């Protein structure tokens, strides 16, 4: 499915396919074709590179290159959409939420300062005094709007100041998504093992990747089973709040059986691994060499790293 279809065609099946592609080999991904050690070291390097730039233009060029790399690495469109949504909401917080909250606080503060006059007018029920109440309400509204507009101008200036920071974080996030979504768990664990990471950690990462689609599938099955044994509220209420509350209860109820099933599956996995001598092989160099045999840095790996460095140098020189 193309990225442009992500807004109109969203289904549980598509999410499962993306999770399966992340958990297992993705031969069509660009980064999956390189040596995992080179990719991991390249990732660490390019998590530092964005902090060497301060102007928005070169950072925007790097961000475009990061998105191109993510597209070539078959990154899940849902993860990218979630990332972009987070960045947009961060900007919207400065431009919309902060001015609105500041204006509301200013308006309520003005009403609080004149609460005595409002109470006196309401208590006397004098029609002549209600004009004063109206003027107090209009003054509170005017103060709130003025504070909100002033805060919005300050917020826009603040957004302009922190745009380079947001761009740097987005570049690092997109690169991380591209790397860890493209490489299979097997190649990732082998690369980390060859770089000296303890085997317990590499096995935990690979096992977590493999278990993720299974847990999603099992959780979906549990939710469906609870839906078959429960009744949907006939009156959904205002903005369907009763229906959403019903779905929330189903989600919580399905979570507890999932925990017990995960504990049971983990115990079976531990027993199977110990039967195959997993603990004994942790400190065995021959086992480590056997697991990482066939790994070698090739010409295209070196070309990828130097090509990336030349691209960064060109961005530094011409922007």
ZILIN-V238380 format. One line per field, one symbol per residue. ss: DSSP state (a for helix, b for strand, c for the rest). phi: phi as a letter, one per 40 degrees, with the letter a starting at -180 (. if undefined). A space follows every 50 residues. Layout:
BEGIN
ss = ???
phi = ???
END
This chain:
BEGIN
ss = ccaaaccccccaaaaaaaaaaaacccccccaaaccaaaaaaaaaaaaaaa aacccaaaaaaaaaaaaaaaaaccccaaaaaaaaaaaaaaaaaaaaaaaa aaaaaaaaaaaaacaaaaaaaaaacccccaaaaaaaaaaaaaaaaaaaaa aaaaaaaaaaaaaaaaaaaaaaaaaaaaaaaaccaaaaaaaaaaccccaa aaaaaaaaaaaaaaaaaaaaaaaaaaaacccccccccaaaaaaaaaaaaa aaaaaaaaaaaaaaaaaaaaaaaaaccaaaacccaaaaaaacccccccaa aaaaaaaaaaaaaaaaaac
phi = .cccccccbbaccccccccccccbcbccccccccccccccccccccccdd ccbbcccccccccccccccccccfcccccccccccccccccccccbcccc cccccccccccccbccccccccccfcdccccccccccccccccccccccc cccccccccccbddccccccccccccccccccccdcccccccccchcdcd cccccccccccdcccccccccccccccccbbcccccgcffcccccccccc ccccccccccccccccccccccccccgccccccccccccccbcgcacbcc cccccccccccccccccbb
END
